[in-house]
């Protein structure tokens, strides 16, 4: 007899399954994957989640109204670090444990960030599209060595980006509300104010949570170096889209790369369609290695919580 049902919704797992989910079945739980390859809406979730005691969740919205229908739910485990899609206050009131998998996708997001740096400064996607359309548009780029990278957020992902960027000869400026002491001891990393980071960096990359208002707004863009680049693999809410579009049109910024959207797939806004913008489909943590690490950690989190509940 099943110990209970556990819902699986991350698209990286629901489309083709994953061997790591077998640990849930071996432990005696019934695994539900009712939305293969899709991000479920709240109405769809409300038809399944109330019967579950565990939830391995993706980035879909998990509201207080939805949780109120789920009196048996004991744990929500994310195969990532972001839980801003979950009503945390409601989960706490219902004694639902919220678990994340810190570090599981740090390497893969950091590697994508480095890839986006090169894509931006050498116009790789644009030149590829030009040739395939029958044109020959040779965009002049710049070399990375000696250029300044501003890293906003020095958690696990930011630290990996810093190590990789330093390895290819970049100068690193860093900003974080809670600076990492081990980074302070390095002679190739310099913590500074946000204003200094923006004004001195050739490239700015965001690896921080979103607040109530955009971090990169008209004021912040005005402080940025003329012709600089911006990368966002964190949260779409960090960006004031109209202000950023205006900066790209004026030449204040030379390019923007983004892997984070408030809706997936996103609406094709004027910003996303701009020729200086590179978009990737939330693939930062979507590597074989990252999915394996995150799945194993998320499953372990669920089992650890449910064992405590059962004991």
C-alpha positions in Angstrom: 0.0 0.0 0.0 1.3 3.5 -0.9 2.5 5.8 1.9 1.1 8.7 -0.1 1.3 10.5 -3.4 4.0 12.9 -4.5 3.5 15.3 -7.4 6.3 16.0 -9.9 6.1 19.1 -12.1 9.5 20.4 -13.2 9.6 20.1 -17.0 13.2 18.8 -16.9 11.7 15.8 -15.0 8.2 15.5 -16.2 8.9 15.2 -20.0 11.1 12.1 -19.9 11.2 11.1 -16.3 14.4 10.7 -14.3 16.0 7.7 -12.6 16.3 9.7 -9.3 12.5 9.6 -8.9 12.8 5.8 -8.4 14.0 6.5 -4.8 10.5 7.8 -4.0 8.8 4.7 -5.3 11.3 2.5 -3.5 10.5 4.3 -0.3 6.8 3.4 -0.9 5.4 6.6 -2.4 3.3 6.9 -5.5 4.8 9.3 -8.0 2.4 11.5 -10.1 3.5 13.1 -13.3 0.2 14.4 -14.8 1.6 17.2 -16.9 4.5 15.8 -18.9 6.7 18.6 -20.4 4.3 21.3 -19.4 4.1 24.0 -16.7 0.8 23.4 -15.0 -1.6 26.3 -14.2 -3.2 26.7 -10.8 -6.5 25.2 -11.9 -4.7 22.1 -13.1 -2.7 21.9 -9.9 -5.8 22.2 -7.8 -7.1 19.0 -9.3 -4.1 17.0 -8.3 -2.2 18.5 -5.4 -4.9 18.2 -2.7 -4.4 14.5 -2.7 -0.6 14.7 -2.3 1.7 14.7 0.8 4.8 15.7 -1.2 5.4 18.1 -4.1 8.6 18.3 -6.2 7.9 21.6 -7.7 9.1 23.7 -10.7 8.7 27.4 -11.2 4.9 27.4 -11.4 3.0 29.7 -9.1 2.0 28.1 -5.8 -0.5 30.5 -4.2 -2.1 30.6 -0.7 -5.4 29.7 -2.3 -3.9 26.6 -3.8 -2.2 25.6 -0.6 -5.5 26.0 1.4 -6.9 23.1 -0.7 -4.0 20.9 0.4 -4.4 19.9 4.1 -2.3 16.8 3.7 0.7 18.4 2.0 3.8 18.2 4.1 6.7 19.3 1.9 7.4 21.3 -1.2 10.8 20.6 -2.6 12.3 22.8 -5.4 14.9 21.4 -7.8 16.6 24.8 -7.6 17.1 27.7 -5.2 14.3 30.1 -6.1 11.1 29.9 -4.0 9.6 33.3 -4.8 6.9 31.4 -6.8 5.6 30.0 -3.5 3.5 31.8 -0.9 5.9 31.2 1.9 3.7 32.7 4.6 0.8 30.4 3.7 3.1 27.4 3.6 4.5 28.3 7.1 1.0 28.7 8.5 0.1 25.2 7.2 3.4 23.7 8.6 4.5 22.8 5.1 8.3 22.5 4.8 9.9 24.4 2.0 13.1 22.9 0.7 15.6 24.0 -2.0 18.7 22.5 -3.6 21.5 25.1 -3.1 24.5 24.7 -5.4 22.9 22.0 -7.6 22.8 24.2 -10.7 25.6 26.7 -9.8 28.1 25.4 -12.2 25.8 25.2 -15.1 24.3 28.7 -14.6 27.9 30.1 -14.3 29.0 28.3 -17.5 26.0 29.7 -19.3 26.9 33.2 -18.0 30.4 32.9 -19.4 29.0 31.7 -22.7 26.6 34.7 -22.8 29.6 37.0 -22.2 31.3 35.8 -25.3 28.1 35.7 -27.3 27.4 39.4 -26.5 30.9 40.8 -27.1 31.4 38.9 -30.3 27.8 39.0 -31.6 27.8 35.3 -32.2 24.1 34.7 -32.5 23.6 37.7 -34.7 26.4 36.8 -37.1 25.2 33.2 -37.3 21.7 34.5 -38.2 23.1 36.9 -40.7 25.0 34.2 -42.6 22.0 31.8 -42.5 19.9 34.6 -44.0 22.3 35.0 -46.9 24.1 38.1 -45.6 27.7 38.7 -44.5 27.6 40.9 -41.4 31.0 41.0 -39.8 30.5 42.7 -36.4 33.6 44.0 -34.7 33.9 42.6 -31.2 36.3 43.1 -28.3 38.7 40.8 -26.4 37.8 39.8 -22.9 41.2 40.0 -21.3 41.6 43.0 -19.0 37.9 43.9 -19.2 36.0 44.5 -16.0 33.1 42.2 -15.0 30.6 43.5 -12.4 29.1 40.6 -10.5 26.0 41.5 -8.6 25.4 38.7 -6.0 28.2 36.5 -4.8 26.4 33.4 -3.7 27.3 30.0 -5.1 26.6 31.0 -8.7 28.3 34.4 -8.5 31.4 32.8 -6.9 31.7 30.3 -9.8 31.3 33.1 -12.3 34.0 35.0 -10.6 36.4 32.0 -10.7 35.8 31.4 -14.4 36.0 35.1 -15.3 39.2 35.6 -13.4 40.6 32.5 -15.2 40.2 34.2 -18.6 41.8 37.4 -17.5 39.0 39.6 -16.4 39.1 42.2 -13.6 36.3 41.5 -11.1 34.1 44.0 -9.2 31.6 42.5 -6.8 28.5 43.7 -4.9 26.5 41.9 -2.3 24.6 42.9 0.8 26.5 40.2 2.6 30.0 40.0 1.1 31.8 36.6 1.0 34.8 36.8 3.3 36.8 34.2 1.2 36.4 36.4 -1.8 37.6 39.5 0.1 41.0 37.8 0.5 41.5 37.4 -3.3 43.6 40.0 -5.0 41.6 39.7 -8.3 38.2 40.5 -6.7 37.2 43.9 -5.3 34.0 44.5 -3.4 32.5 47.9 -4.0 29.3 49.9 -4.0 26.6 49.3 -6.6 27.2 52.7 -8.1 31.0 52.0 -8.6 30.3 48.6 -10.0 27.9 50.0 -12.6 30.1 52.9 -13.6 33.3 50.8 -13.9 32.1 47.5 -15.5 32.3 46.7 -19.2 29.9 43.8 -18.4 27.4 43.5 -15.5 26.0 40.1 -14.6 23.1 39.6 -12.1 23.0 36.7 -9.7 20.8 38.0 -6.9 17.2 37.7 -5.8 14.6 40.2 -7.0 13.2 42.9 -4.7 10.0 44.8 -4.7 11.3 47.2 -7.4 13.7 46.6 -10.4 17.4 46.7 -9.5 18.3 47.8 -13.0 16.1 50.8 -13.6 16.5 54.1 -15.4 18.7 55.5 -12.6 21.0 52.4 -12.5 21.3 52.4 -16.3 22.3 56.1 -16.2 25.2 55.1 -13.9 26.4 52.3 -16.2 29.4 52.6 -18.4 28.7 53.8 -22.0 28.5 50.9 -24.3 28.5 48.2 -21.6 26.7 44.9 -21.6 24.1 43.4 -19.2 23.4 39.7 -18.4 20.5 38.4 -16.4 20.3 34.7 -15.6 18.5 35.4 -12.2 15.1 37.0 -12.3 13.1 39.0 -14.8 11.9 41.3 -12.1 15.4 42.7 -11.6 15.0 44.6 -14.9 12.9 47.7 -15.8 12.2 46.6 -19.4 11.2 49.9 -20.9 14.3 51.6 -19.4 16.5 48.8 -20.7 15.0 49.0 -24.2 15.5 52.7 -24.3 19.2 52.2 -23.3 19.7 49.7 -26.1 18.1 51.9 -28.7 20.2 54.9 -27.7 23.5 52.9 -27.6 24.0 53.5 -23.8 24.1 49.7 -23.6 25.6 47.6 -26.3 23.7 44.4 -25.5 21.6 42.4 -23.2 21.4 38.6 -22.6 18.6 37.0 -20.6 17.7 33.5 -19.4 15.0 34.6 -16.9 11.4 35.4 -17.7 8.2 36.1 -15.7 6.2 33.9 -18.0 7.4 30.8 -20.0 7.4 30.9 -22.9 7.6 34.7 -22.7 5.6 37.2 -24.8 7.7 38.5 -27.6 8.0 42.1 -26.3 9.9 44.8 -28.1 12.8 44.3 -25.7 13.1 40.6 -26.4 12.8 41.2 -30.2 15.5 43.8 -30.2 18.5 43.0 -32.3 21.0 43.6 -29.5 19.2 41.1 -27.2 20.2 37.5 -26.8 17.6 35.2 -25.3 17.9 31.6 -24.0 15.0 29.5 -22.8 15.7 29.3 -19.1 18.5 26.8 -19.8 20.9 27.9 -17.0 20.3 24.9 -14.9 19.3 22.6 -17.8 22.3 20.3 -18.2 22.5 16.6 -17.6 24.8 17.1 -14.6 22.7 19.9 -13.1 19.4 18.0 -13.5 21.0 14.9 -11.9 22.3 16.8 -8.9 19.1 18.8 -8.4 16.8 15.8 -8.7 18.8 13.7 -6.2 18.9 16.6 -3.7 15.2 17.4 -4.1 14.1 13.8 -3.7 16.3 13.4 -0.6 14.7 16.6 0.8 11.3 15.1 0.4 12.2 11.8 1.9 14.0 13.4 4.9 10.9 15.5 5.7 8.4 12.7 5.3 10.5 10.3 7.4 10.4 12.9 10.2 6.7 13.3 9.8 6.2 9.5 9.9 8.4 9.0 12.9 
